[in-house]
Amino acid sequence: MSFLDSPIQNRLLAALPETDFQRIAAYLERVEMPLGDALYESGVKLRYAYFPTTCIISLLYVMKNGGSAEIAVVGNDGIIGLSLFMGGGSMANRAVVRSAGYAYRLRADYLVKEIARSGGRRSQALQDLLLRYSQALITQMAQTAVCNRHHTIDQQLCRWLLLSLDRLSSNQINMTQELIASMLGVRREGVTEAAGKLQQAGLIAYSRGRINVLDRAGLENRVCECYQQVCNEFQRLLPDPIKK
């Protein structure tokens, strides 16, 4: 298996000690993640935990009237299925693939047994890693809520683009303005205007649902402090990958 087809593309799996990784690796299943695929719905019991490698997953909160907003984004830095680790079994949000690619999935029952085995002592490394990731994800959710309330659509779009780039291997993001508006919880016209400003400034090129980032440094100069706050917390809490 090459690195480009390996679970160690996922930062959490790559950070596990070799013995812990090998024990889990035998049960990992590589799965394709098509754009728009729902991994779970609100209140539905989770059957798998997913470790994204080349895809990006949006955690969405959906209102009764059909409106939705993205509360967090998960890519090769994390895991989908924290409720399994926390004991809830299901989540109040929805998880949808917003950038197609691949992930490795682990049966829910195996993850639960791995955490619970020997009172958690045998899998202390995995348990500690998931706790740290949980804290980082909570920070991202809180910062997203603050950003959506206090910052402009331009700044929100810059944050959204940069968070996506951090979890992709290219500068291209395939996403329509309508879907971006749904993720941010704003009107499509607002996203159109914000994207137009970024394009006029030479920071992005947008065409037919495809965004090419031309000047990342320019986006970083325009984004609000929320982006860096999330990055700092992830860097502080999550260890560097272990060479395997």
N, C-alpha and C positions, 0 to 999 in steps of 0.2 A: 504494500500500500504506500503510495507516494504521499508527501506532505500535503499536496493539493487535494488529496482524497482521504484526509486523516482527521480523526476526532480532536487531535491536538491543535487544530485550527481554532477550536473553542478555548478561550482564555481560562475558564474555570477548570476544564479537564486537563489543560496543559500545566496548570499550577499544582495538580495533585502529585504527591510522592509516587514514585514508580510502582510500589506494591499496591497502593490504593487504585492507581489508574489501571493497572493490568487486571485487577479483580473486577472492575466495572467494565472495562473494554470488551470483555468476552460477551457481555449482554447488550452492548450498544448496537443499534440497527440504523444504518444510513438510509434516510428517506428524502425524497424530493419534496420541495415546498413550493407549489405553484402560487403565483400572484393571486391574492384574494381568498386563499384557502383559510377557513376558520379552524383553528386548533382546538378551541373550546368555546362554549357559550356560557353566559352568566348562569351560575347555579348548577351547572352540569358537572357531575363527578368526573375528575380527570383520570384517564387511563394510562397516560404516558407523561414523562418529563422530557422536554426537548432541549438539546444543546445546539443552538444554531452555529453553523460554520460560515456559510456564504450567503445566508438569507437574513432578512430583517423582519422582526415581528412587532406589530403595534398592539399595545394594550389599550383597548378602547372602552370607554364608559358610554353605554347607550341609554338614552332617555326613553320614556314611554311614548313620546311623540315621534320617535325615530331619529331624533337628533343625536349626534355623537361627538366625542372629542377624544383625542389621544392623551392618555395620562402618563405613558412611558413608552420607550422604545427599547427592544432587546435584540442584540445581534450576537456576534462572536464573543462578546464580553460576558454573556450571561446564560440564564436558564429560564425556560418557560415551565411553570409547574411548582412554584414555591409553596403553594397551599398544601402540597403533599408533604413537604418537609415540616410545615408549621402545624399540620394536623387537621386542617379545615376540609381538605378533600375537594373543594370547589372554590371558585372565585366569583366575585360580584361583577367582574368586567368580562370583556370579550377579547380573544387573542386572534389576530388576523395577519396573514403574511402580506407585507406591503412592499417587499423587494424579494423576488423569486430567487431560489437557490437551493441549498441543501442543509440538513441538520442531522444530528444523531439522536435517536430517541431511546429512552430507557423505560421499561415497564414500571408503572407506579408501585406495584407491590414490591418489586425488587429494591427500588430506591428507599421505600419505607423500611424494609427489613435491613438494608445496609446501614441506615442511620440508627436504627434501634438495636442492632446487634451488640451484645455485650454492654448494654446500657449506653451505647454510643461511643465507648472507649476505643473499640477496634477501628472505627471509622471517624475518629476525632478530626482528622485532617479535612475530610469531606464536610463534616458538620460545621467546623469553624469557617470553612470557605463559603458555605451557603449562608451562614449568619452574616458574614461580612458583605456578601453580595446583597442580601436582603436590606441591609442598612444603606448601601449605595443606591439601590433601586428606590427606596423610600425617599432619599434625598432628591432623586430625579423627579419623582412624582410631585413632591412638595414644591420644587423649583418650577416645574411646569405650571402648576396652579398659580403661583405668584406671577410668572411671566405672562400667562394668558390674561391676568387681571390688570397688570400695571405697565406692560410694554406694548409698543406699536406692532402692527402686523408685520412691518418690515423687519423688526428685530426678531419676532417670533419665527419668521420664515428663515432668517439667517441661522438661528439656533437649530431649527429643524434640519436644514441642509447640512450643517456641520456635524450634528449628531449622526446623521445618515452616513456622511463621508467617513467618519471614524469607524464605521462598522462594515465598510465596503472596500474592495480591493481596487476600485477605479474611481474616476471623478464623474461618472455618469450615474444619474438617478432616473429610473423610469417611473414616472408618476404624473398623472394629469392634474391640472389645477383644481378640478372638482374634488378629487380625492384629497389633495393637500388641504383644501378648505374644510373638508370633513374631518381630517385629522386635527386641525387647529381649532375647529369649532367656530369658524368665521364664515362670512359670505364669500362666494367665489369671486365676486367683483373686487373684494379687498385683496385676495391673493393675486389676481390678475394685475392690479395696480402695483402691488409690492414687487412681483416678479418683473414687471416692466421697468421699474426703477433700477433693480439689480442688473437687468440686461443692458439698459442704457449706460450704466456705470462700467460696463465691461466685465462684470463679475461672473455672470452666467450667460449661457446661450440656451434658449428654450424653444423647442419645436416639437409639435405632435406628441405630447406626453413624455418628452425626454429632456432632462435638464443636464447640461454639461457645465460643471464648475470650472471656470477659466482662471479665477483668481481667489484662491482660498484665503490668502492673507488679507485681501480686501474684505471678505466676509467676516473674518475675525475682527477687523477694525470697526465694523458696523454692528456686530452682535452685542446684545446686552450682557451683563455680568452673569446671567443665569447659566450660560453655556460653560464658562470657565469654572463656575462653582461645582457643577455636576462632574466635570472632568477631574477637578482636584480631589473630589471625594472618592471617585472610582480609583484614581491613582494611589490615594492614601490607604484605601481599604483592601484592594486586591493585589496579591503578590505577583511578581513577574513569573512568566512561564518557566517551568523547570525543563532543562534540556533533556530530551528522552532519546 
